[in-house]
Amino acid sequence: MEEIKRYRCVKECAFEKCDDDGFFIENEYAYVLTGRLTAEPELRYTQQNVPCTSFNLAVDRASKGDDADFPTIIAWRETAEFACKYLYKGSRIVVRGEIRTRTYPGNDGKNHKVTEVQADRIEFADSRPQGPFA
């Protein structure tokens, strides 16, 4: 039988797949990251007028030390609008999403490869309101 990974949900959980004990049940394609925004998210629109945003999240490593990783988070539609309306630099959030890798042609004529987290859910993780909405 396959082992199911469970993660403790933060505060009032809005994730759909939580069990009765308040644990988020991860499927094999979902990743959950907790960290702080490194800059203000900016809302942009595609040529088809679809809202989108991207930002980096400072995620502490489990090992000791001051090391952190800074994955790029991509959000679309209502998730992007939520991020740009309520999040600010330094906001502590929980992001659930899938890892996506894409390639794009650079100005140098070479193809470049990037790996990002496409967020399908964002939650507040601060213990109390901070920033402009405090």
BELHU-V820465 format. One record per residue. N is the residue number from 1. RES is the residue in three letters. PHI is phi in radians with two decimals (none if undefined). D_FIRST is the distance of its C-alpha to the first C-alpha in Angstrom with 1 decimal. Layout:
<<N;RES;PHI;D_FIRST> <N;RES;PHI;D_FIRST>>
This chain:
<<1;MET;none;0.0> <2;GLU;-1.29;3.8> <3;GLU;-1.32;6.5> <4;ILE;-1.74;9.2> <5;LYS;-1.47;12.6> <6;ARG;-2.21;15.4> <7;TYR;-2.22;19.1> <8;ARG;-1.14;22.0> <9;CYS;-1.34;24.2> <10;VAL;-1.55;27.9> <11;LYS;0.83;30.4> <12;GLU;-1.32;30.3> <13;CYS;-1.39;27.2> <14;ALA;-1.91;27.9> <15;PHE;-1.22;24.5> <16;GLU;-1.23;23.1> <17;LYS;-1.76;19.5> <18;CYS;-1.86;20.0> <19;ASP;-1.49;18.6> <20;ASP;-1.13;21.2> <21;ASP;-1.54;21.4> <22;GLY;1.48;22.5> <23;PHE;-1.79;19.6> <24;PHE;-1.36;19.1> <25;ILE;-1.70;15.5> <26;GLU;-1.48;15.4> <27;ASN;-1.56;14.3> <28;GLU;-1.24;14.1> <29;TYR;-1.94;17.8> <30;ALA;-1.69;19.4> <31;TYR;-2.15;21.0> <32;VAL;-2.09;22.8> <33;LEU;-2.17;26.0> <34;THR;-2.13;28.7> <35;GLY;-3.05;32.2> <36;ARG;-2.04;35.8> <37;LEU;-1.16;37.7> <38;THR;-1.60;40.1> <39;ALA;-2.79;42.5> <40;GLU;-1.18;43.4> <41;PRO;-1.28;41.5> <42;GLU;-2.08;43.8> <43;LEU;-1.40;43.4> <44;ARG;-2.21;44.1> <45;TYR;-2.29;44.2> <46;THR;-1.32;43.5> <47;GLN;-1.10;46.1> <48;GLN;-1.57;44.5> <49;ASN;1.15;45.0> <50;VAL;-1.63;41.3> <51;PRO;-1.19;40.9> <52;CYS;-2.64;39.0> <53;THR;-2.66;38.9> <54;SER;-2.50;37.5> <55;PHE;-2.73;37.5> <56;ASN;-1.72;36.3> <57;LEU;-2.07;34.2> <58;ALA;-1.44;34.8> <59;VAL;-2.02;31.4> <60;ASP;-1.15;31.7> <61;ARG;-1.41;29.6> <62;ALA;-1.23;27.5> <63;SER;-1.33;29.8> <64;LYS;-1.24;33.2> <65;GLY;2.10;36.2> <66;ASP;-1.69;37.6> <67;ASP;-1.30;35.5> <68;ALA;-2.54;34.0> <69;ASP;-1.92;32.6> <70;PHE;-2.27;34.1> <71;PRO;-1.19;31.9> <72;THR;-1.51;33.7> <73;ILE;-1.85;32.4> <74;ILE;-1.99;33.5> <75;ALA;-2.29;33.8> <76;TRP;-2.17;35.2> <77;ARG;0.94;37.0> <78;GLU;-1.10;36.7> <79;THR;-1.14;34.4> <80;ALA;-1.16;37.2> <81;GLU;-1.10;39.9> <82;PHE;-1.05;38.2> <83;ALA;-1.03;37.8> <84;CYS;-1.29;41.5> <85;LYS;-1.43;42.8> <86;TYR;-1.99;41.1> <87;LEU;-1.77;40.0> <88;TYR;-2.54;42.3> <89;LYS;-0.99;42.4> <90;GLY;1.65;40.7> <91;SER;-1.02;38.6> <92;ARG;-1.65;35.3> <93;ILE;-2.37;32.6> <94;VAL;-2.00;28.8> <95;VAL;-2.06;27.9> <96;ARG;-2.01;24.8> <97;GLY;-3.00;24.7> <98;GLU;-1.97;23.7> <99;ILE;-1.37;24.9> <100;ARG;-2.22;27.5> <101;THR;-2.06;29.7> <102;ARG;-2.43;33.0> <103;THR;-2.11;36.2> <104;TYR;-2.55;39.8> <105;PRO;-1.37;43.2> <106;GLY;-1.56;45.1> <107;ASN;-1.15;48.9> <108;ASP;-1.48;49.0> <109;GLY;1.54;47.9> <110;LYS;-1.68;44.5> <111;ASN;-1.44;41.1> <112;HIS;-1.99;39.3> <113;LYS;-2.00;35.5> <114;VAL;-2.25;34.1> <115;THR;-2.07;30.7> <116;GLU;-2.39;30.5> <117;VAL;-1.83;28.3> <118;GLN;-1.58;28.9> <119;ALA;-1.31;28.8> <120;ASP;-1.96;27.8> <121;ARG;-2.71;28.3> <122;ILE;-2.32;30.6> <123;GLU;-2.24;31.2> <124;PHE;-1.23;33.8> <125;ALA;-2.22;32.8> <126;ASP;-1.19;36.3> <127;SER;-1.24;37.0> <128;ARG;-2.53;40.3> <129;PRO;-1.06;42.0> <130;GLN;-2.42;43.7> <131;GLY;1.39;45.7> <132;PRO;-1.19;47.9> <133;PHE;-1.80;46.3> <134;ALA;-1.26;46.6>>
